[in-house]
Amino acid sequence: MHAIDPLLAEAAASLSGAARLKADAQAELEALCEAERKRVPGLPAVTSIVRVGPAAREILASTRDSAAALVVMGTQGLGGIRKLFFGSIAEKVLRDAAVPVLAVPLPESAGAGPARDSEAGVPEIQIVIASVELDASAEAVIGHAVSFARGFGLPVMLLHVVPPVDRMPRALEAARAAERLHETNAQVRLAELADEPFVFYSRPSGPAVYDTIVGFCLAAGYRTRIEQEAADVQTIMSLVAAGLGVSLLISPTPPSNPDAVVYRELSDDLPPWPRSVAWSPDNRSPVLERFLELI
């Protein structure tokens, strides 16, 4: 099966006609089939078809129309900017095909590989490797691999890859971090919050507070991942209680339900936070006077 790119067909139509282009491709494809019959004795019946359209789409359509059980296709291993613009036909077929796909590396992209049969010019297959996940897909993968290998009298090797565990799984780390945060009188370091989502003051409502807290986190080695913003501390506490993240607040903190929100002191040696009080000299309120006495 050969697919003609629609842009090429359109260009050919303006010159000598799309029908001529398709007929020439059909003739070349039949000549290739005849050459293979002479080269490979006992070759089974081979039919040929030419379709006009995007290659991946037409390959998949031919697979459905002919009820094929296997697709064999070459892959040139496009990379970089070529793959960005043109994509990978093999990748698209592999992703969308409902039947097994055998992708054959072409000589210019195959690199070093197994020894090749000098007459046929193809790799000498000695073993079939079936890469499986330990889930429901394994049975289907193994079945296809065994069926393919049986036809050639080849052994099958089942391969399962276990990713390396170089450090504590992140989910376990997060669980232990959350446990530390809930320990009575526990202190935390800013660096321990690097992977946590944050609920923050919105910058317009308090740029000095916002910039200072972001600066503390940057000094601890990370950028805050801000999930939600609020203009007041009461809303921030409600969002934290809803499980949307953690927050950094200025002490003293407002009272809260300990089953919903816990406060933990930062153990970092942070610079003092300057605070100022302004009032009108004409305000003679006894409440103000008492407040000024307290501070």
Sequence and secondary structure as in RCSB ss.txt:
>XXXX:A:sequence
MHAIDPLLAEAAASLSGAARLKADAQAELEALCEAERKRVPGLPAVTSIVRVGPAAREILASTRDSAAALVVMGT
QGLGGIRKLFFGSIAEKVLRDAAVPVLAVPLPESAGAGPARDSEAGVPEIQIVIASVELDASAEAVIGHAVSFAR
GFGLPVMLLHVVPPVDRMPRALEAARAAERLHETNAQVRLAELADEPFVFYSRPSGPAVYDTIVGFCLAAGYRTR
IEQEAADVQTIMSLVAAGLGVSLLISPTPPSNPDAVVYRELSDDLPPWPRSVAWSPDNRSPVLERFLELI
>XXXX:A:secstr
 EEE HHHHHHHHHHT HHHHHHHHHHHHHHHHHHHHHHSTT       EEES HHHHHHHHHHHHT S EEEEE
    HHHHHHH  HHHHHHHH SS EEEEE HHHH S S B TTT SB    EEEE  SSTTHHHHHHHHHHHHH
HHT  EEEE       S  HHHHHHHHHHHHTSTT EE GGGGTTSEEEEE GGG HHHHHHHHHHHHHTT   E
EEEEESSHHHHHHHHHTTS B    SS     TTT    EE S            TT   HHHHHHHHH 
